[in-house]
Amino acid sequence: MKRLQFLIIVLGFVFSPIGLFAQQGQISGKVTNAVSHRGLAGANVVLAGTKFGTMADTAGHYEITHIPPGRYEVAVTYIGYTVAKRHVIIGNSPVVLNFQLQPRVLPGQEVVITATRAVNRETPVTFTNITRKELSKTYWAQDIPMLLTEVPGVYAYSDAGNGLGYAYVKIRGFDQKRVSVMINGIPLNDPEDHQVYWVDMPGLAASVQDIQIQRGVGSSLYGSSSFGGSINLVTGEPSTDSRIRVISGMGSYNTRKFSINLNSGLVNNTYLIQGRFSKVLSDGYRENTGINLWAYFLSAMRYGLNTTTKINVYGGPELTHAGWYASPESELVKNHRYNPIQYKNTIDNFNQPHYELIHTWRLSDNLSLNNTLFYIHGIGYYEGFKSHKKLVNFGFQPFYTPDSSLVKRTDLVRQKWVKKDQIGWIPRLDWKHKKGTLSLGLNTYTYWSTHWGNVIWAAQLPPNAGPNHEYYRYKTKKNLGTFFVHELYHITPALSAMGEFNLQLQKYNFFQEQVANFKGEKRNSFQVTYTFWNPRFGLNYNLSKRLNFYGNVSVAHREPSDDDLFDVWQGPDDIGVHPLFAKSDTVRKANGVVDYVDWRNPLTKPEALLDFELGTGYKSDRFRVHADVYWMNFRNEIVPYSQVDKDGFPIKGNAEKTIHRGIETSLSVRILRGLQASGALSISQNYFAKFKEYKAIYDADWNFIGAKTIDLSGNTIAGFPNLLANGKLSYNGKRLSGYMQVQYVGKQYLDNSMREDRTIHPFTLVNLHASYDLKNVMGLTGLRFNVWINNVFNKIYETAGYYDSWEGENYFWPGAGRNYFVGIETAL
């Protein structure tokens, strides 16, 4: 009996673990990159709310065992990739659960388009991606356009000369009014004048995860078409680790920068909070072009099982001393830092916070709904001194002084104010089917603004004049709605096709209020509407695993901006000026007195572009090269003096046909471990195919007597280099890294006459950078020391300009001589 009892005890002891483990389960699978399908070694896989978790092996495989039965939420995280979550029921049988993580930055990608990201060797477009790692090596304090100059066909400059203040970017001969800029897919171009005011987003480059540039007509996925190209900035720190980073630096022209960056890390595999506060100060290269910029960027993210929600708030007040007037050549010879604006308080004072809500809902494995809501609010002014101006132009009437002298003109200081609001919604539905991805959605916004001007000081004013005298006020409103469809279809494993179109409807209203001398027939109003249909089609063919070819044809349209609806050097703040419209109706009050004039049939037509692109790419383990050619037929380009009014006087209008064509190439070679050479080259021809300019003729007493016609067909369009080239030698070691960059900018014409005495001479710049990392110093995670030396050989050069026919002289924006910036960065 005792033997039987002992046997039962032994058997129970032996088999009880089997019974216990029979009540426990396991889960296994593989974590891969959703684009390249490669395993993600080291990915974290955890069961939310439990102690169970593991890391994926070198092939991306993971396994978690001894899990009690029940329902769990599995969360997978990996630095640089979005968080993935799925529910699973654990029972007695093993569960296999694979995860495909979407990269925030596509590794190894040479190009990216706006909206959903293009895939190399699939999407038939010309694009370039600048990663956060690359930005960290080139960014010291300069504005974002200055970070794009290594991209083929891109040219940038700033009016302060040292990369700060007002900055401008041009692509393929098109100014930035014809380049679509987006932040997280939200249009950034001003709805009225189409400009991009980079200075209104101080220090944004410090919070940019990557910059994606497409050259040529931009994607319609977010509803905004472009001519020269599109630039999409994606914000947010790619790291999900908690950290505090402090950055400080100083350099030439009394430039200083301080920034603190906060990252909560991923909390409970669900929440992530990031923030940045920074300040940049500089005197500028040119005289009286200093800046004082405060900036903030706040972001909060929530990763749900099937949803991702992100809230961004960013902006900062900027105070910029004006450098927007070019300097005469005769003055630059004597003083290359000369600024013709001598009034010390000629400033731009503006604050424009951005608010974004971005939500993604994964309805199923192949269907997702993306919604973006945004609100932009801006208010500010720019101040300027005006010499010997007519009183009537600023809302006053001539008056007599006590000594009976008649005063018609005076010196004064005026401020031009603007308050603007923009609210929009961008929904997009993405369906991943067996042969590709279909995207469709809307881009809609409402924009309204109020513009007004105040005289804050004058040398002589009428006795009844009050402080901050308002002399004009007008309001505008713009509604835009775009429906878009985009399909990327895989015809065969080697051949993919892209097809898309957008239908865009917009309405713009303008109305001058009764203020000061703006009364009766001197008040104007108008409403313009536009309907555009923009199709696009392209093919990509992969000849081998290394070589691919692509091509596309695209159509785009652009409506006239607000200043395009007024003549050259005139605007709605000028008394007695009417917009460029063919017909008008006089609106009267009940008593028969003229109230205002309503205009219709604008004389400036919308611009249209037909773009043809061909390109090829080759990549291997050590070598990568890309080349493309483009031909862009541009119709109705809005230019000055391209038509005459009913009196025969030259006014702003449209050139019949212009051509933008060229070839672009880029390459990179890994020479040795850590040592890489790269470069880019673009050769372009931008010229008028059919264009006649009208020039006013005056008699000896400056009376207008007629206009003569000048045929500029075949002439080069002013303002863009015909040749752009750059090369870089980079070294990346464990602690020491750096680069040497050589940049060449070809000749630019100052006007459309193609006269050699009206040009900006070619120039070559050499720039250096070095950084050194120290690990675990004084309890800190690390220290990084940076030094940048720009224009090493102190080249005297000019970046942009124009020819002033009234003065008979060339005018330039000069570039900075040799300058430096040193910085230190630490992380806690």
Stockholm file with secondary structure:
# STOCKHOLM 1.0

chainA/1-828         MKRLQFLIIVLGFVFSPIGLFAQQGQISGKVTNAVSHRGLAGANVVLAGTKFGTMADTAGHYEITHIPPGRYEVAVTYIGYTVAKRHVIIGNSPVVLNFQLQPRVLPGQEVVITATRAVNRETPVTFTNITRKELSKTYWAQDIPMLLTEVPGVYAYSDAGNGLGYAYVKIRGFDQKRVSVMINGIPLNDPEDHQVYWVDMPGLAASVQDIQIQRGVGSSLYGSSSFGGSINLVTGEPSTDSRIRVISGMGSYNTRKFSINLNSGLVNNTYLIQGRFSKVLSDGYRENTGINLWAYFLSAMRYGLNTTTKINVYGGPELTHAGWYASPESELVKNHRYNPIQYKNTIDNFNQPHYELIHTWRLSDNLSLNNTLFYIHGIGYYEGFKSHKKLVNFGFQPFYTPDSSLVKRTDLVRQKWVKKDQIGWIPRLDWKHKKGTLSLGLNTYTYWSTHWGNVIWAAQLPPNAGPNHEYYRYKTKKNLGTFFVHELYHITPALSAMGEFNLQLQKYNFFQEQVANFKGEKRNSFQVTYTFWNPRFGLNYNLSKRLNFYGNVSVAHREPSDDDLFDVWQGPDDIGVHPLFAKSDTVRKANGVVDYVDWRNPLTKPEALLDFELGTGYKSDRFRVHADVYWMNFRNEIVPYSQVDKDGFPIKGNAEKTIHRGIETSLSVRILRGLQASGALSISQNYFAKFKEYKAIYDADWNFIGAKTIDLSGNTIAGFPNLLANGKLSYNGKRLSGYMQVQYVGKQYLDNSMREDRTIHPFTLVNLHASYDLKNVMGLTGLRFNVWINNVFNKIYETAGYYDSWEGENYFWPGAGRNYFVGIETAL
#=GR chainA/1-828 SS CHHHHHHHHHHHHHHHHHHHHHTCEEEEEEEEETTTCCBCTTCEEEETTSSCEEECCTTSEEEEEEECSEEEEEEEECTTBCCEEEEEEECSSCEECCEEECBSSCTTCCCCCSSSCCCTTTSCSEEEEEEHHHHHHHCSSCCGGGGCTTSTTEEEEETTSSSCSSEEEEETTBCGGGEEEEETTEECSCTTTCCCCGGGSTTGGGGEEEEEEEESSCCSTTSCCCSSEEEEEEESCSCCSCEEEEEEEEEGGGEEEEEEEEECCCBTTTEEEEEEEEEEEECCSSTTCCEEEEEEEEEEEEECSSEEEEEEEEECCEEEECCCSCEEHHHHHHCTTCCSCCCTTCEEEEECCEEEEEEEEEEETTEEEEEEEEEEEEEEEEEEEEEEEEGGGGTCCCEECTTCCEECEEEEEEEEEEEEEEEEEEEEEEEEETTEEEEEEEEEEEEEEEEEEEEEEESSCCTTCCTTEEEEEEEEEEEEEEEEEEEEEESSSSEEEEEEEEEEEEEEEEEECCBTTBCGGGCEEEEEEEEEEEEEEEEEEESSSSEEEEEEEEEEEECCCGGGGSCTTCCTTSTTCCCSEEEEEEEECTTSCEEEEEEEEESSCCEEEEEEEEEEEEECSSEEEEEEEEEEEEEEEEEEEEEECTTSCEEEEEEEEEEEEEEEEEEEEEEETTEEEEEEEEEEEEEEEECEEEEEEECTTCCEEEEEEEECTTCBCSSSCSEEEEEEEEEECSSEEEEEEEEEECCEESSTTCCTTSEECCEEEEEEEEEEEEEEETTEEEEEEEEEEESTTCCCCEEEEEEETTTTEEEEEECCCSEEEEEEEEEC
#=GC SS_cons         CHHHHHHHHHHHHHHHHHHHHHTCEEEEEEEEETTTCCBCTTCEEEETTSSCEEECCTTSEEEEEEECSEEEEEEEECTTBCCEEEEEEECSSCEECCEEECBSSCTTCCCCCSSSCCCTTTSCSEEEEEEHHHHHHHCSSCCGGGGCTTSTTEEEEETTSSSCSSEEEEETTBCGGGEEEEETTEECSCTTTCCCCGGGSTTGGGGEEEEEEEESSCCSTTSCCCSSEEEEEEESCSCCSCEEEEEEEEEGGGEEEEEEEEECCCBTTTEEEEEEEEEEEECCSSTTCCEEEEEEEEEEEEECSSEEEEEEEEECCEEEECCCSCEEHHHHHHCTTCCSCCCTTCEEEEECCEEEEEEEEEEETTEEEEEEEEEEEEEEEEEEEEEEEEGGGGTCCCEECTTCCEECEEEEEEEEEEEEEEEEEEEEEEEEETTEEEEEEEEEEEEEEEEEEEEEEESSCCTTCCTTEEEEEEEEEEEEEEEEEEEEEESSSSEEEEEEEEEEEEEEEEEECCBTTBCGGGCEEEEEEEEEEEEEEEEEEESSSSEEEEEEEEEEEECCCGGGGSCTTCCTTSTTCCCSEEEEEEEECTTSCEEEEEEEEESSCCEEEEEEEEEEEEECSSEEEEEEEEEEEEEEEEEEEEEECTTSCEEEEEEEEEEEEEEEEEEEEEEETTEEEEEEEEEEEEEEEECEEEEEEECTTCCEEEEEEEECTTCBCSSSCSEEEEEEEEEECSSEEEEEEEEEECCEESSTTCCTTSEECCEEEEEEEEEEEEEEETTEEEEEEEEEEESTTCCCCEEEEEEETTTTEEEEEECCCSEEEEEEEEEC
//
